[in-house]
Amino acid sequence: MKRLFSQPHWFQIVLCITVALLTSRCQNCQDLKSSDASAYIKVLFFLDSTQSSATTVNFTKITSTNGTSTDTVTGNFINFLLPSDNNSASYSVAGTYTDTSSVEKAFSEDFQVKFSRKIGIEKPDCGVTEAITINEFTSSSGTSRVRLINVSPDTTSGNIQIFLEHK
């Protein structure tokens, strides 16, 4: 036993390298775990439920309860940031659009999204995974005008469709 610790031995060298690697990997995992992850929901606007392409609108009001600005606002969609410090958010949008008879009309819509966020660490490479599920969606106008189409945040094809006219 004395000989093992009196001079450098291959076992000691391998042990020291292993401890150094494991310590640095754990630090990286902790750093990643404490970082804030973001998720966005996409809101699309359509004249009615039979329309296949989004309608262009002019926004007069876009607000959210989480206190951050939206990621992207265009004429026919908005990407809203889901808050990382809360499990729900309320949004309000208003504006004008042109109907099929070329008449300009106003719209206003308020809705609330409740969701759950689960962050996990992947081993052995310390990758971070985040699973967000929309648990509840309520609208001030009811389900006939606003529809949730996806329970996972999706900024490509969208999460929420708002129909500007009833059919």
C-alpha positions as CSV (number, residue, x, y, z in Angstrom):
1,M,0.0,0.0,0.0
2,K,2.9,2.4,0.8
3,R,4.4,1.7,-2.6
4,L,1.1,2.7,-4.3
5,F,1.1,6.2,-2.9
6,S,4.9,6.8,-2.8
7,Q,5.4,7.2,-6.5
8,P,3.2,8.0,-9.5
9,H,1.4,4.9,-10.5
10,W,-0.8,4.3,-13.6
11,F,-3.8,3.7,-11.4
12,Q,-3.3,7.1,-9.7
13,I,-3.0,8.9,-13.0
14,V,-6.1,7.3,-14.4
15,L,-8.1,8.1,-11.2
16,C,-7.0,11.8,-11.3
17,I,-8.0,12.2,-14.9
18,T,-11.4,10.5,-14.3
19,V,-12.1,12.7,-11.3
20,A,-11.2,15.8,-13.3
21,L,-13.4,14.8,-16.3
22,L,-16.4,13.9,-14.1
23,T,-16.1,17.2,-12.1
24,S,-16.0,19.3,-15.3
25,R,-19.0,17.4,-16.8
26,C,-21.1,17.8,-13.7
27,Q,-20.4,21.6,-13.7
28,N,-21.5,21.8,-17.3
29,C,-24.7,20.0,-16.4
30,Q,-25.5,22.3,-13.5
31,D,-24.8,25.4,-15.7
32,L,-27.2,24.1,-18.4
33,K,-29.9,23.1,-15.9
34,S,-30.0,26.6,-14.4
35,S,-30.3,28.4,-17.7
36,D,-33.6,29.7,-18.8
37,A,-35.3,27.9,-21.7
38,S,-37.8,29.6,-23.9
39,A,-40.9,28.5,-25.8
40,Y,-43.2,30.4,-28.1
41,I,-46.7,29.8,-29.2
42,K,-47.8,30.9,-32.7
43,V,-51.2,32.6,-33.2
44,L,-52.6,32.6,-36.7
45,F,-55.5,34.7,-38.1
46,F,-58.1,33.4,-40.6
47,L,-61.3,34.8,-41.9
48,D,-63.2,31.6,-41.1
49,S,-62.6,27.9,-40.4
50,T,-62.7,26.9,-44.1
51,Q,-59.8,29.1,-45.1
52,S,-56.5,27.4,-45.8
53,S,-54.1,30.4,-45.7
54,A,-53.7,33.0,-43.0
55,T,-55.4,36.5,-43.3
56,T,-53.4,39.7,-43.1
57,V,-54.5,41.9,-40.2
58,N,-53.4,45.4,-38.9
59,F,-52.7,45.2,-35.2
60,T,-53.8,48.0,-32.9
61,K,-53.2,46.2,-29.6
62,I,-50.9,43.2,-28.6
63,T,-50.4,42.6,-24.9
64,S,-49.4,39.7,-22.6
65,T,-49.3,39.3,-18.8
66,N,-45.8,38.0,-18.8
67,G,-44.4,41.4,-19.4
68,T,-42.2,40.6,-22.3
69,S,-42.5,41.7,-25.9
70,T,-43.5,39.3,-28.6
71,D,-40.8,37.5,-30.6
72,T,-42.3,38.1,-34.0
73,V,-45.3,40.1,-35.3
74,T,-46.3,40.0,-38.9
75,G,-49.6,40.8,-40.7
76,N,-51.0,37.3,-40.2
77,F,-49.3,35.8,-37.1
78,I,-47.8,36.5,-33.7
79,N,-45.2,34.4,-31.8
80,F,-45.9,34.9,-28.1
81,L,-43.2,34.0,-25.5
82,L,-44.4,31.6,-22.8
83,P,-43.1,32.8,-19.4
84,S,-40.5,30.7,-17.7
85,D,-41.5,31.8,-14.2
86,N,-45.2,31.0,-14.4
87,N,-47.5,28.3,-15.6
88,S,-50.1,30.5,-17.3
89,A,-50.2,33.6,-19.4
90,S,-53.0,35.9,-20.7
91,Y,-52.9,37.5,-24.1
92,S,-54.9,40.2,-25.8
93,V,-54.9,41.1,-29.4
94,A,-57.0,43.7,-31.4
95,G,-56.8,45.1,-34.9
96,T,-58.6,45.5,-38.2
97,Y,-58.9,43.3,-41.3
98,T,-60.6,43.4,-44.7
99,D,-63.4,40.9,-45.2
100,T,-64.4,39.2,-48.5
101,S,-66.6,42.2,-49.5
102,S,-63.6,44.6,-49.1
103,V,-65.0,46.1,-46.0
104,E,-62.6,47.0,-43.1
105,K,-63.8,45.5,-39.8
106,A,-62.4,45.5,-36.3
107,F,-61.7,42.5,-34.0
108,S,-60.6,42.0,-30.4
109,E,-59.7,38.7,-28.7
110,D,-58.5,37.8,-25.2
111,F,-57.3,34.3,-24.3
112,Q,-55.4,32.5,-21.6
113,V,-53.0,29.6,-21.9
114,K,-52.2,27.3,-18.9
115,F,-49.2,25.0,-19.4
116,S,-46.8,22.7,-17.7
117,R,-43.0,22.9,-18.1
118,K,-40.7,19.9,-17.4
119,I,-36.9,20.3,-17.7
120,G,-34.7,17.3,-17.5
121,I,-31.0,16.4,-17.8
122,E,-29.9,13.8,-20.3
123,K,-27.0,11.5,-19.4
124,P,-24.2,11.0,-20.2
125,D,-23.6,14.1,-22.4
126,C,-25.6,16.4,-20.0
127,G,-28.0,17.7,-22.7
128,V,-31.0,19.5,-21.5
129,T,-34.5,18.5,-22.5
130,E,-37.6,20.6,-22.0
131,A,-41.2,19.3,-22.4
132,I,-44.0,21.9,-22.5
133,T,-47.6,20.9,-22.7
134,I,-50.6,23.2,-22.9
135,N,-53.0,21.9,-20.3
136,E,-55.9,24.5,-20.7
137,F,-56.9,27.1,-23.2
138,T,-59.7,29.5,-22.6
139,S,-61.0,32.3,-24.8
140,S,-63.2,35.3,-24.1
141,S,-65.3,34.6,-27.2
142,G,-65.6,30.8,-26.9
143,T,-64.4,27.9,-28.9
144,S,-66.2,28.8,-32.1
145,R,-64.0,31.7,-32.8
146,V,-60.6,30.6,-31.3
147,R,-59.2,27.1,-31.6
148,L,-56.2,25.4,-30.0
149,I,-54.7,23.1,-32.7
150,N,-51.5,21.8,-30.9
151,V,-50.7,21.2,-27.2
152,S,-46.9,21.5,-27.7
153,P,-45.4,24.9,-28.6
154,D,-45.1,25.1,-32.4
155,T,-43.9,28.2,-34.2
156,T,-44.0,26.6,-37.6
157,S,-47.6,25.6,-38.3
158,G,-49.0,27.3,-35.2
159,N,-50.8,26.6,-31.9
160,I,-53.8,28.9,-31.9
161,Q,-56.1,29.9,-34.8
162,I,-58.3,32.9,-34.4
163,F,-61.3,33.2,-36.8
164,L,-62.2,36.7,-37.6
165,E,-65.7,35.9,-38.9
166,H,-68.2,33.2,-37.9
167,K,-69.5,30.8,-40.5
